[in-house]
Amino acid sequence: MVLVTIGLLSILWLTQSLRFVELIVNQGISSWTFLTISLLFIPNFLPHILPISLFSIILFTYNRLTMDRELVVMRAAGMSQWGLAKPALLLALAATIFGYGLNIWIIPKSAQEFRELQWTIRNNISGLLLQEGAFTQVQQGLTVYVRERSPDGALHGILVHDSREPGTEVTLTAERGALMQGDSGPRVMMLNGARQERRQDDLNLSVLYFDSYTIDFGGPQPGLEARSRDDRELSIRELHAASPEDYSPTGFRRLKVELHQRLVTPLNHLTFAMIALATLLSGSFNRRGQAPRVLTAVGLMVMVQAAALGTGNLAANDLRFVPLMYVTALLPLPIAAWVLLRPPRRPRTVLSASS
């Protein structure tokens, strides 16, 4: 199960990490930061991948035991249906507990760190300024160009165009400079340059040559501290305590559905495991193979998963459908248990009368 889960996660990580390539291209982040932000996204997939991995390896293992006649030997030795299913059920129970740990503690924490890191990268003016050979609009009316950045952090060939003040355009050029962090935010100290200013009400161009000049970028981007929190960042307690007065009707329903999905999703480990066990252990041995039963199990699993998605969408529109989410997850369990408790069907034999 671990190997299958790692394989599926690797495929998903490869496809989803492409979404963050633009951070390297546009924001110039390091490879380590890229790896960190892409790995923080992985725990969101585990609650959905782990039940499918468990279902797949149960089908593979018990199908192999059947085709190698090992289940026949174990039944002949007196093992019951529950005895045969016990290893898979113990693994499913352990995966369920791990799934609750993911949904309650790990995913909210990783989602919070992921959003904070992504928000910081996208709004970090200092990181934007360090791009070489690119015109970057730091904020409305302020554009910065840096020809080269040396390993020690010095900037060479700096050009800044500032039109933040209405009716005034200022262009600054400098041979070299450095990026610094001031009390009010990032600023650039420029050396050996010129400042050109032109006003719309005056056709004259004023030029000032300087040995040292500092331009302030006006502090961090507005709203950086006031980042809105995503549903997946909230803890179970915060989701439960959400009040309709604090959110829009759609936002409140979304929070409540997120709360119940965290409680329902780990049950898929037990549900999918019981579906696989009931399908493969309920019939007698067939030398032609187990393909029909395997396909039946896969079809039932897909139906349950589709029903879970459907009830989740219904609950997002109307919270009165929330109990259906639990019914969808729990109803297959007693049905599969009843099928599993029945003794295996014996093959019918045809008796021929001899004269």
N, C-alpha and C positions, 0 to 999 in steps of 0.2 A: 504494500500500500504506500509506503514511503517513497519507493522508487517511482511508482506511477504518478504520485502527487508531485514529486520533483520534476518529472518529465513534463507534465501538463503545465506546471508553474513556469518552467523554462520557456515553453512556447508562448505562453501569455506574456511573460516578461519581455520576450524579444519583440512581440508585436506592440505592446503597450509602451515600451520605452521609446519607440519611435516618436511618440507624441512629445517627448521632451528634448528631441534633437534641436528644435528651434531655440531652446534655452542656451545651447552651446553656440549656435550660430549668431543669435541676436544679443544674448546677454554675456556671452563669453565666459561661462562658468567652467570650472575645472572638471576633469574626468571623475574625481572623487565625489564632488558635489552631485554630478549627474548620476553616478552609481547610487548614492545615498537616496536621492529623491525618487529614483525608479524603484529601489528596493522597498521604500516605505509604502509604495502603492500595492505591493504584493499581498499583505494580509487581507485586503479587501476581497481577494479572490478565493482565499482558503475556505470560507464557509460554503461556497458553491462547488469547489473542486473536490474537497475531501469526501463528501458523500458519494460522488460519482466514482472516485478512485476506490473507495471501499466496496461499492456495488460491483465494480469491474473485477476486482481481485477475488471476491466471493464467487462470482460466476466462473472465473477461470479455475480457481482452486477446486471447487466441488465438481465442476465438469471433468476436470482431470482425474479426480478421485473416482468418479463414476466410470470413466472410460478405462481406467487401469484396474477396475474390479475391486478397488480397495473398500468402497462403501459396501459392496456385497459381502466382503469378508467381515467388516465391522458389524453389519447387521446380523450376520450368522453367529457372531460372537456374543450377541445379546445387547448391543448398544441400541438405545432408543432414538427416536427422532430428535428429541431435545439434546441427547448426548452428542449426536452428530453435529447439531447446530451450535453447541455451546461455544467452541472456539470463536466462531464468527460473531456470535452475540456478545461475547466478552470484548472483542475488538471494537464492535459497534458501540458498546457502552462507553469504552474508553475514548473513542472518537467523539461521542456526544458530549462527554465532560470537557474534552479539549475544545470542542466547538463553542460551548458556553463560555469558557475562558477567553476564547478569541473575541466573541461578541460583546462580552461585558467589560473586559479590561484592555486587551491588546489592540483591537481595531480602533476604538476611540482614541487611544494614545497615539497610535501610528498615524491615524488620519489627521490629528491635530498637528503633529510634527510635520507631516507632509504639506498641509495647507500653509503653515507658518513659513516653512522653508521656501515653498513656491511663491508665496506672497512677498517675502523678503527679496528673493531673486528678481522678481518682476518689477519691484518698486525700488530697487537699490540703485540710486543715481551713481554711486561710486563705481559699481560694476559696469554701468553703461559707459562711463567716461573712459574706461580703460580699453575700449575697442580701438584698434589701430586701423587707420585708413577708411573711416566711415563717418558720415555725418549723422549725428544722433540728436533727435529732438528730446531733450531732457524733460522739458515741460512746455506748456503752451507759450510760444514766443521766445524760447531759448534753445539754440542749436549749438552743438559743440563738435569740433573735429580735432582729432589728434593723429598726426602723421605716424608717430612711432613712440613706443613705450620701451624704455630700457629695462634690463633685469632688476635694477635697483629701485624701480618705481618712478623714475623721472620721465616727464612727458616732453616730447620734442615736436615742433611744428604745430603749435596750438592756434586754433581759430575759434572764436566765440561770437555768435551773432545774437544780440539781445534786443528784442522788440517788446518786452513786457510792459514798458511804460507807454501809454497811448501817445501817439504823435511823435515818438522819438525812436530812432534806430541807432544802435551802437554796435560797432564791429571792432573786436580786439584781436590782434595777432601778436604772437610772441615766439621767440626762438625756442625757449624751453620753459618748463614749469614743473609744478608738483601738485598732487591732489592732497588736500588736508581735510580734516574733520573739525569744524568749528562748533561753537555753542549753538548756533542756529541751523546747523546742517553742513553739508559738504561745500567746500570752496576750493578754487584753484588759484594758486599763487603763480603769476607769470613773470618772467624775467626777460628784459631786453625786447620790448615790443612797442606797439603803437595802438592808440585808442582813437577811433574815428566815430564822430557823432554827427547825425544829421536830423534836423527837426523839419516836420512837414510845413510849418509856417515860416521857415527860413531856408533859403536856397544855399546858404553858406555851409561848408563842411569844416567842422573844427577837428583838428588833429592834435593829439597829445602823445609825445614820445616819452616812454617811461623806462626806468631801470627795473622797477618792481611794482607790480600791481596785483591786487587781489579782488576777485569777483566772487560774490556770495550767490549761491543758487537758491536761497530762500527757504532752506530747511527741507526735510524729507517730503515725499509726496503726500498730499492731503489724503487723510483717511487711512494712513498706514497703521496707526494704532487702533483704528475703529474697524478692523476687519470683521466682516460678518462671519459667524461660525456655521459650518456645514452641519447637516443633520447627523452625519456619522461621527462628528467630533463630540457630540453630547453624550454624557454618561446615561446609564439606565435611570438613575435618580432624577437627572435633569429632564429626561424625556417624560418620565412619569409625572413630574411636577409642572409640566408645561400647562399654561392657562390659555383659554381662548381669547382672553383680553389682551394678551401680549403678542399675539400673532394673527395674521389674516386667516380666514376660514380654511383656505387651501393649505397654508403653512402649518396650521394646527393639525389638520388631518394627516399631513405628511409626517409630522413628528410622531403621532400616535401609531401610524402604520410602521414607521421605523422601529418603534419600541416593540411592537408585537412581532415583527419579523426577526428581531434579535432573539426573541424567546422561542420562536417556532422553527427557525432554520436549523438549529442543531438536531432537532428531532428527525430530520431527514436521514441521519446516519442509521438510526434504528429502523425507520420505515423502509429505506432502500435495502438494508440488509435482510429484513424479514421478507420482502418481496422476492429477493434472489433465492433465499433459503426455501421458502414455501414452493417456489416454482421448480427448483431442481430436486428437492428431497421428497416431494409428494408423489412422484411417479415411480414406476418400476424400471428396472434396467432395460435398455433398448440397445441392441448391438448396432443399429443403424446410426446411432449418435444422438446427441442432445440438442441439436440445432433448433428444433421447434420450441423446446422449453426455454432455451437461451433467448430466442427472438421474442417469445411471450414475455419473459422477464423484462427485457429491454423496453418492449412496448408499454408494459404496465408502469415502469419507472418514468418513461417519458410522459405518460398520461398524468401521473401524480405531480410531476414537475410542472406540466402545463396548467394543471388545476391550481397549483400553488401560485403561479404567476397571475392567473386569472382572478383568484380571490384577493390577491394583494392589490390589483388594480381596482377591483370593486370597492375594497375597503378605503382606498385613497379617495374615492369619490363619495363614499357614504360609510361612516364608521359603524353602522349597524351590521355591516358584512364582516366585521373583524372576527366573530366566532367561527365563520367559515374557514378562516385561515387555520385554526386549530383542528377543525373537523377534517380538513384535507390532509393534515399531517398525521393525525392520530387514527383516523378511521381504518386505513390499511393494516394497522397493527393487529387488532383482534381478528380481522378476516384472515390475514396471513397465519396467525397463530392457530386458528381453527383448521386451516388447510394443513398446517404442519403437524398438528396432533393426530390427524387421521392416519391410520396405518397405510403403508404404501400399497397401491393396488397391485394385485397379482395378475400376471398375464393369463389371458383366457386360453385354455387348452381345448382342442377339438378331439373328442373321443370317437374312434371308429369301431363299429361293431364287426366282429369277425364271425363268419358263418361256419 
